Amino acid sequence: MSVLPCREEPDLFFAESPQLLGRAQALCADCPVHELCLSGALERREPHGVWGGKILVSGVVVEHKRGRGRPRKDEVA
């Protein structure tokens, strides 16, 4: 069995940066156990990280993780 991507760069899967999390998600795409990984994380109620190619925040799958700091204000014309 080949080395799983999460074993080679584990910190990448718990990064704060949305860009780094996107890289972790891309590595999960070809992983042979990504479905098992996600279901296990949901059962264990993992609080955060990339699991099975999905981002978990407070134990819930989210599409995108916001960066740190205040949200941008929309410019009013």
N, C-alpha and C positions, 0 to 999 in steps of 0.2 A: 504494500500500500504506500502511496506517495505521501509526503508530508502535507498536512492540511495548511492552507494559507494562514489561518489564525494562529497556528503554532510557530510560523516563521516570524511574524510581526504582530505579536499580541497587543501591543500598545495602540496600534493603528485602529483596532476595533473598539477602542474606548476613547478615541480622540474627541476633543471639543470642536474642532474645526469641521464645518460642513463639507469642505473640500476633501479632507482626509477621510471622513466617513464615507463619502462617495467612492473613494479609492478602495476602501474596505468592502463596500457593497459589490464593486466590480470583481474583486478577488473571489467573493462568495459565488458568483455566477457559475463558475465551472467546478465548484466543490461538489464531490459526490454525496456529501451528507448534509447539504444545506437545508433540506426539508426537516430532517430529524433534529438538526441544530435549532431551528426556529421553534419547532413544537416543544422541545425540551426546555428552551428558554421561557416560553410562555407558561408551561406547567410549573416551572420553578419561580415564576414571577420575577425574572431578572429585572433590575431597576433601570438599566441603561446599557447601551452598546449596540454593536451590529451583530445580529444573530441570524443566520440563515439568509443573509442578504437584505434583511429588514432592519430599520433603525428603531430601537426601543427607547422611549423616554418615559420615565415613571411607570415602567412596566407595560406601556401601551405602544403598539406599532404606529409610527408616524411616517408621513411621506418624506418630509425634510426636517432637519433640525436647524433651528434658528441659531445664528451666531450669538456670541455673548454681547451684552450691551443693550442700549435702548433701541427700540425699533425705529426705522427711518420714518421721518415725517414726509408725507406727500406734499409736493409743492403745489400751492394753489395759484392758478394763473390769474 
